[in-house]
């Protein structure tokens, strides 16, 4: 059901999708607002499945939601270089008393015009760092998450001591606690001495939590993990820690459409 007549084909979008792209809510949250009668379109209560065009006036609790009329620019996806221990998203609730609460989150420093509610794509554990992706577009976040399941991810890992032959074999097996295995493409030494050694690891379709679990199952103490590449996207050498920049259209298209190796 369209809210306005005379719209061009492909111009009208579901109101839930519009709110998600603006970073105001997830689609599920927007649906709950509709059911509660909090959303109106052109002065009339919004309905589930309603389609709107840029000229339609959407209000939440009587307040106008501002959109850029006629804009074809999608909500940006940001590539971030997160420092280990730096919160990616604002810390809330019981977690606010933790060690990271005193630090401002990386998302809190993103441009306000890019959205209000940012979503992380396959976030790393707080203690780790490196390449992270953030966007206020729920649909883009979901597409990226699906695309990442088939892509290679590269990590730089610091472990305590040198891996034994048995530990290397266990890690290359990729077996996780849930009974499934991830595909390990490469595991090689990358320097270090004394008590800490660095290793380079490339795995397919895994999260940072998977990698930590894999090393713990192999009785290895993983001191630090830095993600350096996702698919074709490498952490830019010119991007300092705690900084970010928007992905280019080419980078985003490559992430979504080319799940192969970038090596």
C-alpha positions in Angstrom: 0.0 0.0 0.0 1.5 3.3 -1.1 0.9 6.5 0.9 1.1 8.7 -2.1 -0.2 8.4 -5.7 1.8 9.2 -8.8 5.1 7.9 -7.6 7.6 6.6 -10.1 8.4 2.8 -10.1 11.1 1.8 -7.6 10.8 5.1 -5.8 8.4 4.0 -3.0 9.8 2.0 -0.2 8.3 0.4 2.9 8.2 2.8 5.8 10.1 0.3 8.0 13.0 0.1 5.5 13.1 3.9 5.4 13.4 4.2 9.1 16.1 1.5 9.2 18.1 3.3 6.5 18.0 6.5 8.5 19.4 4.7 11.5 16.4 5.5 13.7 15.3 1.9 14.4 15.5 -1.7 13.3 12.7 -2.8 11.0 11.2 -4.8 13.9 11.3 -1.7 16.1 9.6 0.3 13.4 6.9 -2.4 13.1 6.2 -2.1 16.9 5.9 1.7 16.5 3.3 1.1 13.8 1.3 -1.3 15.9 1.4 1.1 18.8 0.1 3.9 16.6 3.2 6.1 17.1 3.9 6.6 13.4 1.8 8.7 10.9 2.3 9.3 7.2 0.8 12.5 5.8 -1.3 12.8 9.0 -2.8 9.3 8.9 -1.8 6.3 11.0 0.9 4.2 9.3 0.1 0.6 8.4 2.4 -2.4 8.2 3.6 -2.8 4.6 2.9 0.8 3.8 5.1 2.3 1.1 6.3 5.9 1.1 8.0 8.2 -1.3 10.5 11.0 -0.4 7.8 13.7 -0.5 5.7 11.9 2.2 5.7 13.3 5.7 6.5 10.7 8.3 6.0 11.6 12.0 7.0 9.7 15.2 4.9 10.7 18.2 3.9 13.9 16.3 7.5 14.9 15.5 8.5 15.1 11.8 11.2 12.8 10.7 13.4 14.7 8.3 14.7 13.1 5.2 16.7 14.4 2.2 14.2 14.6 -0.5 15.2 13.0 -3.8 18.6 11.9 -2.4 20.0 8.8 -4.0 23.0 8.6 -1.7 22.8 5.5 0.5 23.6 5.6 4.2 27.4 5.2 4.4 29.3 2.2 5.7 32.3 3.2 7.7 35.6 1.3 7.9 37.1 1.8 11.3 40.5 1.2 12.9 39.5 0.3 16.4 42.1 0.2 19.2 42.1 -2.9 21.4 39.8 -2.2 24.4 38.1 0.8 22.7 34.3 0.4 22.8 32.8 0.2 19.3 29.3 1.1 20.3 28.0 3.2 23.3 28.3 1.2 26.6 24.9 0.9 28.3 23.4 -0.8 31.3 25.4 -3.0 33.6 28.4 -2.9 31.1 28.7 0.8 31.7 30.6 0.1 35.0 33.3 -1.8 33.1 36.7 -0.7 32.2 35.7 0.7 28.8 33.0 2.9 30.1 35.4 5.8 30.6 36.3 5.8 26.9 34.1 7.3 24.3 32.9 4.8 21.7 34.1 4.9 18.2 30.5 5.1 16.9 29.8 8.2 19.1 32.4 10.1 17.0 30.8 9.3 13.6 29.0 12.2 11.8 25.5 12.7 13.2 24.1 13.1 9.6 25.1 9.5 8.9 22.6 8.2 11.5 21.8 8.0 15.1 21.7 4.2 15.8 24.8 2.4 14.4 25.1 -1.3 13.8 28.4 -3.2 13.9 29.1 -5.9 11.3 30.7 -8.9 12.9 32.2 -7.0 15.8 35.4 -8.2 17.5 35.7 -8.9 21.2 36.3 -5.7 23.2 39.9 -6.7 24.1 40.8 -7.0 20.4 41.0 -4.5 17.6 41.7 -3.7 14.0 39.3 -3.5 11.1 35.6 -2.9 12.0 32.6 -1.9 9.9 29.8 0.3 11.1 26.6 1.6 9.4 23.2 3.0 10.4 21.6 1.2 7.5 20.1 -2.0 8.9 19.6 -3.5 5.4 23.2 -2.8 4.4 24.4 -4.4 7.7 22.4 -7.5 7.1 23.7 -7.8 3.5 27.3 -7.4 4.6 26.9 -9.9 7.4 25.6 -12.5 4.9 28.4 -11.7 2.5 31.0 -12.1 5.2 30.0 -15.7 5.8 31.7 -16.8 2.7 34.7 -14.5 2.7 38.2 -14.9 4.0 39.2 -12.9 7.0 42.8 -12.2 8.0 44.1 -11.7 11.5 47.4 -10.8 13.1 47.7 -12.7 16.4 50.0 -12.4 19.4 50.3 -15.6 21.5 52.2 -16.4 24.6 55.0 -18.7 23.7 55.6 -20.6 20.5 52.9 -22.9 19.0 53.8 -26.6 19.2 53.3 -28.9 16.3 50.2 -30.4 18.1 48.7 -26.9 18.7 49.2 -25.9 15.1 47.6 -29.1 13.9 44.6 -28.5 16.2 44.2 -24.9 15.1 44.4 -25.9 11.4 41.6 -28.4 12.1 39.3 -25.4 12.9 37.0 -27.3 15.3 34.7 -25.2 17.5 32.8 -26.0 20.7 29.5 -26.2 18.8 30.8 -29.2 16.8 31.3 -27.4 13.5 34.6 -26.4 12.0 35.8 -23.2 10.2 38.2 -23.4 7.3 41.7 -22.3 8.1 43.4 -21.2 4.9 46.8 -20.1 6.3 48.6 -20.2 9.6 52.2 -19.0 9.6 54.7 -17.3 11.9 55.1 -13.5 11.7 58.0 -12.7 14.1 58.4 -12.0 17.7 60.6 -13.5 20.4 60.9 -14.3 24.1 57.5 -14.8 25.7 55.3 -13.4 22.8 55.1 -14.6 19.2 53.1 -13.2 16.3 51.2 -15.3 13.8 49.3 -14.6 10.6 46.0 -16.4 10.2 43.5 -16.5 7.4 40.2 -18.2 7.9 36.9 -18.3 6.0 33.5 -17.4 7.3 34.5 -16.8 11.0 34.0 -14.3 13.7 36.6 -13.0 16.2 34.9 -15.0 18.9 35.4 -18.1 16.8 39.1 -17.5 16.5 39.5 -16.9 20.2 37.6 -20.1 21.0 39.7 -22.1 18.5 43.0 -21.0 20.2 41.6 -21.7 23.7 40.5 -25.2 22.6 44.1 -25.7 21.5 45.4 -24.6 25.0 47.0 -21.5 23.5 47.0 -18.1 25.3 45.9 -15.5 22.8 47.2 -12.2 24.1 46.1 -9.9 21.2 44.1 -10.3 18.0 44.0 -7.7 15.3 41.7 -8.1 12.2 43.6 -6.8 9.1 41.4 -7.9 6.2 37.8 -8.9 5.3 37.5 -10.3 1.8 38.9 -7.7 -0.6 39.0 -5.0 2.0 42.3 -4.6 3.9 42.8 -2.2 6.9 44.1 1.0 5.2 47.7 1.7 6.2 46.8 5.4 6.2 44.0 5.0 8.7 45.4 5.6 12.3 43.9 3.9 15.3 40.6 5.2 16.6 40.0 6.8 13.1 37.4 6.0 10.4 36.4 6.8 6.9 33.4 6.0 4.6 33.8 3.0 2.3 34.0 3.9 -1.3 31.2 2.6 -3.6 33.8 0.3 -5.2 34.9 -1.1 -1.9 31.3 -1.8 -0.8 30.4 -3.4 -4.1 33.5 -5.6 -3.9 32.6 -6.7 -0.3 29.0 -7.5 -1.3 29.7 -9.1 -4.7 33.2 -10.7 -4.6 33.5 -13.2 -1.7 36.8 -14.5 -3.0 40.3 -14.0 -1.8 42.1 -10.7 -2.1 45.6 -12.2 -1.9 
